[in-house]
Amino acid sequence: MNVSRGDVALARFPHASGGRGKKRPVVVVQAEAYNQRLRHAIVAEVTTNLISDPANLTIDVSTDDGRATGLAQDSAVTCLHLATMGEERLSKVIGRLSTEMMAKLDGCLRAALALS
């Protein structure tokens, strides 16, 4: 499976304690150059816990951009929960973040990782 930066896919996101975790949407945040060369991807967790935080991107599924993500309900991409996953763990791409949403997500990544 080839994934692209901004793809929304389903994956079993690992639990912070090291457990198996549950299947949920994730967003591919890894640079496109690496997506083409490597058989793994860095992803951010998607949650329905809509806590306002500079490291979270809120997605409103009633908007055109929100519907394009393939998510069923309002959600947040949290850059506080990142994981590296093999492509085989990404089971299905369900949607994609728009260019504008990706620009906002870049700001969330900067906030979470203290990058200027």
LINJO-V308506 format. One record per run of one state. SS is the DSSP state (H for helix, E for strand, - for the rest). FROM is the first residue (numbers start at 1). TO is the last residue. If there is no record, write none. Layout:
# LINJO-V308506
ss-><SS & SS>
from-><FROM & FROM>
to-><TO & TO>
This chain:
# LINJO-V308506
ss-><- & E & - & E & - & H & - & E & - & E & - & H & - & E & H & E & - & H & ->
from-><1 & 7 & 14 & 22 & 29 & 32 & 38 & 40 & 48 & 56 & 60 & 64 & 69 & 75 & 87 & 90 & 97 & 99 & 114>
to-><6 & 13 & 21 & 28 & 31 & 37 & 39 & 47 & 55 & 59 & 63 & 68 & 74 & 86 & 89 & 96 & 98 & 113 & 116>
